[in-house]
Amino acid sequence: MKNKGQTLCKVCGTDTDDLIIESIAGDFGTYGVFYCPGCGVGITSPVPSNEDLKRLYAVGGYREKTGKRFIPFVEYFILLFRHMRKNRIEKYVKKGRILDIGCGRGLFLNVMKNGGWEVAGVEFDEAAASNASAFYGIEVISGEPRTWTFPPASFDVITLNHVLEHIPDPKELIQSCHRLLKNGGLMVVAVPNLDGIQSRIGRKNWFHLDVPYHLYHFTGKGLASLLSALSFNIVGKRHFDLEYSPFGWLQTLLNLTGVKRNLLYELLKAPRRWKAAIVSAQKKDLILTALLLPLFTSVSMVFSLFEAYVSGHGGIVEVFALKGRSS
């Protein structure tokens, strides 16, 4: 039985009482992050209830009903980043059938479909899955892994792009992916890096901490251990991503100045969200953000490149792994 100051890691089954970040304000309360010595991941505590998780990810909350989350300028770059992701995958697998888990609005799958791939997606919110299917005409299902109806060994590639940290049971999900991949199939997993310089400096102000949406906080070592333990052979790893690394630094640095948390991120969202952010923000927060933005943008790019290519402790980690022996 766990003590009051302990939490259970569902990645490796270890109880831990190593509280490394505490008193983080978030939806539905205040949270902490425990570090698991067994596998090297962080665990959000308390864990949101199933009802709270459904509320967090409901259409109109986590994402707009249109599927688009940001202003048009940002959406242009998001499309560009999806093409870059396609190119990275095609260095390992030229064409085939791909499953994107946590596919959101389905934009990435639409890019892959237009590039000649057979595509399917999973979105855990039923309304979001229906929207993606209707908008792009692709197969998107909802529900937990045990309810999926995909045949075993039916995909050449499975992607989890900044999704695994949201999952209540990461080990179960990776096991399901192993079952659905063909022998030698490619698994691509990208997560924020708890062991990165960004995280160490930002602490509770780190943009990619994002509790309670992020239930687990992976290190590169923890992610590699999970994949290896479930019969995946790691063939590539990245610590820099143009979509996530520089902005992670930018918003973290702004958060550290004491301005309203994640204000810039909210200002870049679709009209309903950025208008609400302006109304709720104090004038000094808006002015300070505008004044610091040019300087922090340049600094963020330098810091992102340094942490990824010099220190080896980037703000994100993306792992490419091939399915090995059957479990």
Buried (B, 14 or more C-beta within 10 A) or exposed (E): EEEEEBBBBBBBEBBBEBBBBEEBEBEBEEBBBBBBEBBBBBBBBEBBEEEBBBBBBBBEEBBBEEBBBBBEEBBEEBEEBBEEBBEBBBEBBEEBBBBBBBBBBBBBBBBBBEBEBBBBBBBBBBBBBBBBBEBBEBBBBBBBBEEBEBEEBBBBBBBBBBBBBBBBBBBBBBBBBBBBBBEEBBBBBBBBBBBBBBBEBBBBBBBBBBBBBBBBBBBBBBBBBBBEBBBBEBEBBBBBBEBBBBBBBBBBBBBBEEBBBBBBBBBBBBEEBBEEBEEEBEEEBBEBBEEBEEEBBEBBBEBBBEBBEEEEBBBBBBBBBBBBEEE
